[in-house]
Structure formats: C-alpha cells, structure tokens
Amino acid sequence: MRFIKSAILRSVLMVVVATLLPSMLFAQQQGDNPVEEKSKARRKKKEVVAIADFTQSFSVRGGEKIMPVVRTPEQDSLEVVELSRLIDSLVVARESLLPEDTTTLANATLRIDSLIARRTTLLPADTVVERLDTIATDTIKKARYNWFFRDSLSLTPTTLASVILPGFAQFYEEKYWKIPLEYAMVGLPLWAGLEQNKKYLSYKAEFDKLAASGASQEERTPIQTKMLKHQNYRTLLIGAAAASFMGFLVDGVVNFPSDMSDIQKASTLSFVCPGAGQIYNGSYWKVPIVVVGMASMAYVIDWNQRGYNRFKLAYDLATDGDDSTISEFPYTPEESLRSIKNSYRRNRDLAIIGTVAVYLVQVADAHIDAHMQAYDISDNLSMKIEPQITQTVSPQGVTNNFGFNLTMNF
C-alpha cells in the first residue's frame, strides 16, 4: 500500500515538472521572469526612497540614478555678462554697416533681439540694463558718406582742425547755420580790435616822441590818455573775439556726432577752454579758481611787459649817444636802467611759464576728476566675518561643510 502511494506521488510530480519546465525555460530566455521583475521593482522602490530621504537632486530612470543639471545664480550672472558683451559687439558692428546692406542689418537685428530675449530670462523682472543694445533699431545713427568726407574722424583731429580752420567742427556736424554766426562773432570783434591797435600804436609813437624830446608831463598827458583808451578797447575787443572762438570750439566738442567717454570729452573741453572741463564734470567750485589763476597770470604778464617796454625805451634813449633825446629817468644810471629792464623781462617770462603751468594743471584736474567720477570714494570701509555652511551633494547623501565668509568694503 505504501509502495502504491509513493509511485502515484512520483508520477504526479513528473507530470507537473514536465508541464512547467518548458514554460519556465522559455520565460527565462525572454527575460520575463516575474520573480526577478518583482525583485527589481522592490530594489527600485527602495533606492528611490533611500535617495529621496537624502536629497531631491537625484531621480531614477530605468533603474539608473540621474543627477539633473541645476544652474546656480553665479552661472546665470556669468552668462548674462557674456551675452551683454556679445550684444554690444553686434550693436557696434551693426552701426558700421552701410544703409544699403538691408539684409545684413535685418539679420544682425534678429540676432541681437534673440540674445536680448535670452538675457531677459536670466535677469530679475525689475532689472534695467543700460547698454548699447537699448538703442531702438529705427534710431541707430548711420554713417554718412558724401562728396567731402565720411564719418571716420575722431574728436581730437576734428578739434585741431577747428583751431586752424574755424567752423570745421560745425561743418562736420552738419550744423551749417552756425558757421556764418561764428565768423561774425569772431571776425567782427577781431577786426575792431585790430583797428584799435593801429590807433594805439599811432598814439604810442607820438607819446614816445614827446618823451624823447623832453616834453613836460602836461604835454604828454593828453596823448597818453588817448593811447591808454585805445589800448583798453583793443584788449576788450580781442578778448571778446577769443572768447567767441573758444565758445564755438566748446560747441564742437559737446555736439560731436559720436559716442565717446566722459574722460575724453572733459579733457578736450579743458584744452580748448580753461574751466570748461570742470563745468562738464560738475566741479563748479573749481571754475573760479581756474579763472582767477589764468587772469592773474595774464595780468602779471601784461604788467611786466609794460614795465619792460618803459625801461627799455629809457635805456635806449640813455645809451643812443644823442644829447637831444632825453630819457624818462634822466637821473637814473644806465646800469640801473638795464638791470630794471632785465628784471621786468625775467618776471614776464616766469609769468608765462606760470600761465602754462596753470593751464596744464587744470587740464590734468579735469582728466583725473572725470576718471574719479566712476570710483566709489566714500568712507564706507568695513570688514565682516560670518559663519557659512555649504552643502555637497553626492550619491551617498548631503555633506555639510562648515566655514567662515569674509566680506570687505573699500
């Protein structure tokens, strides 16, 4: 009886094995083992839970751990800087194109617009970018090409040409109506001043003749009064012509049709008109110092020049060997007259050197002041040390790094 039961169990077991074995082998070949699939699913689930417990920077796809690329604010800032530089270079290149290159202009504009859109996505919504690319397409200044010149001159040669040929800057800027106005405001006072100079020289010759003949002071006073009157008229008129000339030079610099730095403009203005660079920089309190310095040097030069002329004439009359000519200082020795004459000449030359020095100092001041406009020269000097915690993400988890952050303001 026991033997019969054992034979029946072995028969049933063989039937079951014979039935299931082919299907199991086929499933193993096809990779559809349900046990293995369940095991993999459990491992995936455990891995996702384990990673999620440590960090959200990992995800699992197809059984593999993937770390997504997360951009930092520092990376966005660097890309913004690079995009801004590229946009500026494209804008400058677009401005140099000919108006006839419509296709190239359109392509450049599209490229600039796409770069601006990309940069906008990286910046906060309230950020204002003041760069060259903010110029509208329809307001871009195109280069001029005509029968006389093209837009290739810089500020310095244009200003120098205006010094030699008055009105050149206004012609270059196409402000033609200013040219006759400049010649009228400069030419008429200059012509009137030269006429006054002729009268001054005429009365001066007559005065010197009276002085050489030994005329009394009462005889020389009327001629001397007229001489000084025409001398003052001459000085005022020629000064007005010089002021008008410098004013139009300043106009040429201020309205120059090109983008240039404030440093170059302030330096050029101080060259053509002392004090104009200080006004452009907003340092108005320096203007009286410059004007008083230049005026004082001019007065010292004029004073010593008149003294030199006076004692030179007296020395010449005293040493001409003609007894009919009498010096203004008949009782002064010849050596003293020569010494006084040379003293006035030396002081005049030193005053000229001082004038040049004051002129160069005010130019340097305008140049340096324009440089310093962009620097923070406040007294906010501080240093701050604070603790800092940085995190390093790895497949094993997040690691906290402890340290210090040093901030200095200077």
Backbone torsions as a table, in degrees:
resi	resn	phi	psi	omega
1	MET	NA	-45.0	177.4
2	ARG	-62.5	-38.4	-179.9
3	PHE	-64.1	-38.0	-178.9
4	ILE	-66.3	-42.1	179.7
5	LYS	-64.8	-39.9	179.4
6	SER	-65.7	-39.1	179.0
7	ALA	-65.9	-38.0	-179.7
8	ILE	-66.2	-42.2	179.8
9	LEU	-64.4	-42.4	178.4
10	ARG	-63.5	-37.9	178.5
11	SER	-63.7	-45.3	179.6
12	VAL	-63.1	-42.7	-179.8
13	LEU	-62.8	-41.2	178.5
14	MET	-64.9	-38.4	178.6
15	VAL	-64.5	-42.6	-179.8
16	VAL	-64.3	-44.7	179.4
17	VAL	-63.5	-42.4	179.7
18	ALA	-63.5	-29.6	-178.7
19	THR	-81.1	-43.3	-174.3
20	LEU	-86.2	-26.7	-174.2
21	LEU	-61.5	-45.1	178.8
22	PRO	-60.4	-41.6	-178.6
23	SER	-66.0	-37.0	179.1
24	MET	-67.7	-40.6	177.4
25	LEU	-64.4	-40.3	179.4
26	PHE	-65.9	-40.3	178.8
27	ALA	-66.4	-36.0	178.5
28	GLN	-66.3	-38.0	178.1
29	GLN	-66.4	-37.2	-178.7
30	GLN	-82.8	-8.4	-179.9
31	GLY	76.1	24.5	-178.0
32	ASP	-107.8	41.2	179.4
33	ASN	-73.1	112.9	-177.4
34	PRO	-64.5	-32.0	179.4
35	VAL	-66.6	-45.5	179.1
36	GLU	-65.0	-39.8	178.9
37	GLU	-62.3	-41.2	178.1
38	LYS	-64.5	-37.5	178.8
39	SER	-64.4	-43.6	177.4
40	LYS	-62.5	-41.5	179.4
41	ALA	-61.5	-41.8	178.6
42	ARG	-63.8	-40.0	179.5
43	ARG	-65.2	-42.0	177.4
44	LYS	-59.7	-45.9	-178.7
45	LYS	-62.0	-41.4	178.7
46	LYS	-65.1	-41.2	-179.2
47	GLU	-65.3	-42.4	179.1
48	VAL	-62.3	-43.0	179.4
49	VAL	-64.9	-41.8	-179.5
50	ALA	-63.8	-42.9	-179.3
51	ILE	-69.6	-40.6	-180.0
52	ALA	-62.9	-29.3	178.3
53	ASP	-67.6	-25.4	-176.2
54	PHE	-99.4	-44.9	-173.5
55	THR	-156.1	155.6	176.2
56	GLN	-99.5	6.1	-176.6
57	SER	-84.9	-2.3	-179.3
58	PHE	-115.9	148.8	172.2
59	SER	-138.3	161.6	-176.9
60	VAL	-118.6	123.5	176.5
61	ARG	-130.6	122.6	178.4
62	GLY	62.1	30.7	178.3
63	GLY	82.1	2.2	179.9
64	GLU	-113.8	143.8	179.0
65	LYS	-84.4	128.1	-176.6
66	ILE	-123.1	130.8	177.3
67	MET	-100.2	110.8	-179.0
68	PRO	-69.3	152.8	179.4
69	VAL	-81.5	115.8	179.3
70	VAL	-112.0	117.0	-178.7
71	ARG	-78.1	140.9	178.0
72	THR	-96.7	160.1	176.1
73	PRO	-58.2	-32.7	178.9
74	GLU	-64.8	-40.1	178.0
75	GLN	-66.1	-39.1	177.1
76	ASP	-63.5	-40.5	179.8
77	SER	-64.3	-41.6	178.4
78	LEU	-64.2	-39.4	179.0
79	GLU	-67.6	-36.0	177.1
80	VAL	-61.9	-43.1	179.1
81	VAL	-61.9	-45.3	-179.9
82	GLU	-65.1	-41.1	177.7
83	LEU	-63.5	-40.5	179.4
84	SER	-63.8	-41.6	177.9
85	ARG	-63.1	-42.7	180.0
86	LEU	-65.4	-39.9	178.8
87	ILE	-63.7	-44.5	179.1
88	ASP	-60.6	-43.6	179.8
89	SER	-64.3	-37.9	178.5
90	LEU	-68.9	-37.3	178.3
91	VAL	-64.3	-43.9	177.8
92	VAL	-62.4	-42.1	178.4
93	ALA	-65.5	-36.6	179.3
94	ARG	-66.4	-36.6	179.7
95	GLU	-66.7	-24.8	-178.9
96	SER	-86.5	-1.7	-178.8
97	LEU	-78.5	154.8	176.8
98	LEU	-74.1	150.5	177.1
99	PRO	-62.0	-24.5	-178.8
100	GLU	-74.6	-18.6	-178.3
101	ASP	-82.3	66.8	-175.9
102	THR	-66.8	-38.7	-179.2
103	THR	-65.1	-46.3	179.3
104	THR	-63.6	-38.9	177.5
105	LEU	-63.6	-42.1	-179.9
106	ALA	-65.2	-43.0	179.2
107	ASN	-63.7	-41.4	178.4
108	ALA	-63.8	-39.8	178.9
109	THR	-64.7	-42.6	178.1
110	LEU	-62.7	-41.1	179.4
111	ARG	-64.0	-42.3	179.0
112	ILE	-64.4	-42.3	179.7
113	ASP	-62.5	-41.0	179.6
114	SER	-65.8	-38.7	177.8
115	LEU	-67.4	-38.2	177.6
116	ILE	-64.4	-40.4	178.3
117	ALA	-63.3	-41.1	177.9
118	ARG	-64.1	-41.9	180.0
119	ARG	-66.9	-34.3	179.7
120	THR	-62.6	-35.8	179.2
121	THR	-68.1	-21.5	-179.1
122	LEU	-92.7	-11.4	-177.4
123	LEU	-102.4	154.0	172.6
124	PRO	-60.6	159.3	-174.4
125	ALA	-65.7	-29.3	-175.9
126	ASP	-96.0	13.1	-178.7
127	THR	-80.5	134.2	176.5
128	VAL	-112.6	120.0	-179.1
129	VAL	-102.8	113.4	179.4
130	GLU	-101.3	91.1	-178.1
131	ARG	-136.4	-179.1	-178.6
132	LEU	-63.6	-27.8	-174.2
133	ASP	-74.5	-4.0	177.1
134	THR	-78.1	-4.1	178.5
135	ILE	-72.1	131.4	179.0
136	ALA	-69.1	153.0	-176.4
137	THR	-64.5	-37.1	-176.1
138	ASP	-81.8	-5.0	179.4
139	THR	-110.3	8.5	179.7
140	ILE	-69.9	130.2	-179.1
141	LYS	-75.7	121.3	-178.4
142	LYS	-90.9	151.6	178.0
143	ALA	-68.4	143.8	-178.8
144	ARG	-99.0	137.3	177.0
145	TYR	-133.0	112.9	178.6
146	ASN	-137.6	-166.8	-172.2
147	TRP	-72.7	-16.6	-173.3
148	PHE	-105.6	-45.3	-177.8
149	PHE	-156.7	174.4	173.6
150	ARG	-124.9	167.8	-178.8
151	ASP	-76.8	75.1	179.9
152	SER	-129.0	-4.6	-179.6
153	LEU	-83.5	143.7	175.3
154	SER	-94.9	-177.9	-175.0
155	LEU	-67.8	-43.0	-174.2
156	THR	-62.7	-53.1	179.1
157	PRO	-64.2	-31.2	178.0
158	THR	-66.4	-41.7	178.8
159	THR	-66.8	-42.9	177.8
160	LEU	-63.0	-39.4	177.2
161	ALA	-64.5	-33.6	178.1
162	SER	-69.6	-29.0	176.3
163	VAL	-67.8	-41.0	-179.7
164	ILE	-77.9	-43.0	-178.5
165	LEU	-121.6	93.4	-178.2
166	PRO	-56.3	135.9	-179.8
167	GLY	96.2	-3.3	-178.7
168	PHE	-66.1	-40.5	179.7
169	ALA	-63.4	-41.2	178.9
170	GLN	-67.1	-35.1	176.7
171	PHE	-67.7	-40.1	179.0
172	TYR	-66.6	-33.6	179.0
173	GLU	-84.7	0.5	179.5
174	GLU	64.1	30.0	172.6
175	LYS	-100.9	67.9	-171.1
176	TYR	-66.3	-29.2	-177.4
177	TRP	-67.0	-18.5	-179.9
178	LYS	-79.8	-19.5	-174.6
179	ILE	-65.3	-53.2	177.6
180	PRO	-63.0	-32.3	177.6
181	LEU	-64.7	-39.3	178.8
182	GLU	-66.1	-45.3	-179.7
183	TYR	-65.2	-31.5	177.8
184	ALA	-71.3	-44.3	-176.7
185	MET	-73.9	-22.2	177.8
186	VAL	-97.3	-43.4	-173.6
187	GLY	-70.3	-43.3	-176.6
188	LEU	-65.6	-49.2	176.0
189	PRO	-62.3	-35.4	179.0
190	LEU	-65.7	-42.6	179.1
191	TRP	-64.6	-43.4	179.4
192	ALA	-65.9	-37.6	177.8
193	GLY	-64.7	-38.2	177.4
194	LEU	-67.1	-35.5	176.1
195	GLU	-65.7	-40.7	176.0
196	GLN	-65.5	-32.7	178.1
197	ASN	-66.5	-36.8	177.1
198	LYS	-62.9	-43.8	178.8
199	LYS	-66.0	-38.4	177.8
200	TYR	-61.6	-44.9	-179.5
201	LEU	-65.4	-34.4	178.9
202	SER	-65.8	-47.3	178.9
203	TYR	-69.4	-31.5	178.5
204	LYS	-66.8	-39.6	177.7
205	ALA	-63.8	-40.5	178.6
206	GLU	-66.7	-39.6	179.1
207	PHE	-65.3	-42.5	179.2
208	ASP	-64.4	-35.7	178.1
209	LYS	-65.4	-42.3	176.8
210	LEU	-65.3	-40.4	179.8
211	ALA	-65.3	-36.9	-179.7
212	ALA	-71.9	-27.1	-179.7
213	SER	-86.3	-1.0	177.6
214	GLY	82.3	26.5	179.3
215	ALA	-67.3	153.4	-178.4
216	SER	-75.1	169.2	-178.9
217	GLN	-66.8	-33.6	178.9
218	GLU	-64.1	-34.1	179.3
219	GLU	-75.2	-31.0	-176.7
220	ARG	-87.1	-20.7	-174.1
221	THR	-61.2	-46.0	179.7
222	PRO	-60.2	-42.2	179.8
223	ILE	-67.5	-38.6	179.7
224	GLN	-65.7	-37.4	178.5
225	THR	-63.1	-46.3	178.1
226	LYS	-63.9	-38.4	179.8
227	MET	-62.0	-46.3	-179.6
228	LEU	-67.4	-34.6	178.7
229	LYS	-62.5	-49.0	179.6
230	HIS	-68.6	-28.3	175.6
231	GLN	-66.0	-41.8	178.3
232	ASN	-67.0	-41.2	176.5
233	TYR	-60.1	-43.0	179.5
234	ARG	-60.5	-44.0	-179.0
235	THR	-64.2	-43.4	-179.0
236	LEU	-65.8	-43.4	-176.7
237	LEU	-69.6	-43.9	178.5
238	ILE	-67.5	-35.0	174.8
239	GLY	-63.6	-38.7	177.4
240	ALA	-65.3	-39.8	177.7
241	ALA	-64.1	-42.3	178.7
242	ALA	-65.0	-39.5	178.3
243	ALA	-64.4	-41.3	177.5
244	SER	-64.8	-40.6	178.7
245	PHE	-61.2	-46.8	178.9
246	MET	-67.0	-32.7	177.5
247	GLY	-62.8	-40.7	178.4
248	PHE	-73.8	-28.1	172.7
249	LEU	-65.3	-42.1	176.6
250	VAL	-62.3	-41.1	177.8
251	ASP	-60.5	-39.9	178.3
252	GLY	-65.0	-35.8	179.4
253	VAL	-72.4	-44.8	-175.9
254	VAL	-65.5	-39.1	-176.2
255	ASN	-98.9	21.1	-179.5
256	PHE	-63.5	129.5	-172.8
257	PRO	-80.9	64.3	178.0
258	SER	-164.7	152.0	175.9
259	ASP	-78.6	126.9	177.9
260	MET	-144.6	160.7	-175.9
261	SER	-73.1	156.4	175.9
262	ASP	-64.3	-28.1	179.4
263	ILE	-65.4	-47.4	-179.8
264	GLN	-64.7	-40.4	-178.3
265	LYS	-68.3	-43.3	-179.9
266	ALA	-64.7	-41.0	179.5
267	SER	-65.1	-42.9	-179.8
268	THR	-66.3	-39.5	178.7
269	LEU	-63.5	-40.2	178.9
270	SER	-69.2	-27.0	176.2
271	PHE	-69.1	-45.3	-174.0
272	VAL	-80.9	-25.0	-178.9
273	CYS	-150.7	110.3	179.9
274	PRO	-56.6	127.6	-179.3
275	GLY	98.1	-19.6	-179.0
276	ALA	-68.2	-35.9	177.4
277	GLY	-64.6	-37.0	177.4
278	GLN	-66.6	-38.3	177.1
279	ILE	-64.7	-41.6	179.5
280	TYR	-63.8	-35.9	178.7
281	ASN	-78.4	-8.6	-178.2
282	GLY	85.0	7.9	178.9
283	SER	-91.9	69.8	-173.3
284	TYR	-67.2	-29.0	-177.8
285	TRP	-67.2	-17.4	178.5
286	LYS	-83.0	-18.5	-176.0
287	VAL	-62.3	-47.0	177.5
288	PRO	-59.5	-34.7	179.0
289	ILE	-64.3	-43.9	179.5
290	VAL	-65.3	-45.0	-177.8
291	VAL	-65.0	-45.2	-179.9
292	VAL	-64.7	-39.9	178.8
293	GLY	-62.9	-46.4	179.5
294	MET	-67.5	-41.5	179.9
295	ALA	-65.6	-38.9	179.0
296	SER	-64.4	-42.9	178.5
297	MET	-64.0	-39.5	178.4
298	ALA	-65.0	-39.9	178.7
299	TYR	-65.3	-42.2	179.3
300	VAL	-63.4	-39.3	178.0
301	ILE	-63.1	-46.4	-179.0
302	ASP	-64.7	-41.5	179.7
303	TRP	-60.5	-47.7	-178.7
304	ASN	-71.4	-30.7	177.3
305	GLN	-67.2	-42.5	178.0
306	ARG	-65.7	-40.1	176.5
307	GLY	-65.0	-38.5	177.9
308	TYR	-63.6	-44.7	179.9
309	ASN	-63.4	-39.0	-177.6
310	ARG	-65.6	-48.4	-177.4
311	PHE	-79.1	-22.6	174.4
312	LYS	-67.9	-42.4	177.3
313	LEU	-63.8	-42.0	179.0
314	ALA	-64.1	-39.9	179.2
315	TYR	-68.1	-39.5	178.9
316	ASP	-64.8	-40.8	178.6
317	LEU	-68.2	-33.3	-179.1
318	ALA	-74.8	-22.5	-175.7
319	THR	-112.7	11.6	-177.7
320	ASP	-83.8	-10.1	178.2
321	GLY	77.0	9.8	179.9
322	ASP	-106.8	118.0	-177.7
323	ASP	-72.7	-15.0	-179.7
324	SER	-78.2	-18.1	178.7
325	THR	-98.3	131.0	-176.0
326	ILE	-119.2	134.8	179.3
327	SER	-75.1	158.6	176.1
328	GLU	-65.5	-24.1	179.0
329	PHE	-121.9	77.9	-172.9
330	PRO	-68.3	-22.0	-176.3
331	TYR	-100.8	5.9	178.8
332	THR	-92.8	131.0	-179.6
333	PRO	-62.2	153.7	-178.6
334	GLU	-62.2	-38.9	-179.1
335	GLU	-64.9	-36.7	177.7
336	SER	-68.0	-39.4	176.7
337	LEU	-61.1	-42.2	-179.7
338	ARG	-66.8	-39.2	179.8
339	SER	-65.9	-42.7	179.0
340	ILE	-65.9	-40.2	178.5
341	LYS	-60.9	-46.8	-179.6
342	ASN	-66.4	-32.5	178.1
343	SER	-65.0	-43.1	177.0
344	TYR	-64.1	-39.2	-179.9
345	ARG	-66.0	-41.9	179.0
346	ARG	-63.8	-43.4	178.4
347	ASN	-64.6	-36.6	177.2
348	ARG	-63.4	-45.5	179.9
349	ASP	-64.2	-39.8	176.7
350	LEU	-64.9	-36.2	177.7
351	ALA	-66.9	-35.5	176.6
352	ILE	-64.9	-43.2	177.1
353	ILE	-62.8	-40.4	177.6
354	GLY	-63.3	-36.7	177.5
355	THR	-63.5	-44.2	177.4
356	VAL	-62.2	-38.9	179.6
357	ALA	-65.3	-43.9	178.1
358	VAL	-62.7	-40.2	179.2
359	TYR	-61.7	-47.7	-179.7
360	LEU	-67.2	-35.1	179.3
361	VAL	-65.2	-41.9	-179.4
362	GLN	-70.4	-29.9	173.9
363	VAL	-66.5	-46.1	179.1
364	ALA	-63.5	-38.3	179.0
365	ASP	-63.2	-43.3	178.9
366	ALA	-64.3	-39.7	179.9
367	HIS	-65.4	-46.9	-178.6
368	ILE	-68.7	-39.4	179.7
369	ASP	-63.7	-37.8	176.5
370	ALA	-65.3	-36.5	175.0
371	HIS	-63.1	-43.1	-174.0
372	MET	-74.4	-11.9	178.7
373	GLN	-61.4	-28.5	-176.8
374	ALA	-91.4	-0.2	-177.7
375	TYR	-103.7	147.9	175.4
376	ASP	-90.9	107.0	-177.1
377	ILE	-110.2	28.9	178.8
378	SER	-74.5	172.7	-179.0
379	ASP	-91.8	17.0	-178.3
380	ASN	-79.5	78.1	177.1
381	LEU	-106.0	112.3	-175.7
382	SER	-148.4	159.2	176.3
383	MET	-138.9	133.5	-176.9
384	LYS	-131.7	130.7	176.8
385	ILE	-117.6	127.5	-179.1
386	GLU	-141.9	151.0	178.7
387	PRO	-68.9	152.9	-178.0
388	GLN	-142.4	138.8	178.3
389	ILE	-121.9	122.0	175.1
390	THR	-115.0	147.8	-178.1
391	GLN	-113.7	135.4	176.1
392	THR	-112.8	122.7	-177.0
393	VAL	-95.6	131.9	177.1
394	SER	-141.5	166.0	178.2
395	PRO	-58.4	-24.6	179.2
396	GLN	-80.9	-13.9	179.6
397	GLY	141.2	-162.4	-178.6
398	VAL	-105.8	130.8	179.5
399	THR	-109.9	126.2	178.2
400	ASN	-89.6	128.3	178.0
401	ASN	-112.2	124.3	-176.9
402	PHE	-102.7	138.1	179.2
403	GLY	-164.6	-161.4	-178.4
404	PHE	-126.9	148.8	177.3
405	ASN	-115.9	124.2	-179.3
406	LEU	-107.0	122.5	179.3
407	THR	-120.5	128.1	-179.9
408	MET	-125.3	133.1	174.1
409	ASN	-112.9	124.1	179.0
410	PHE	-151.1	NA	NA
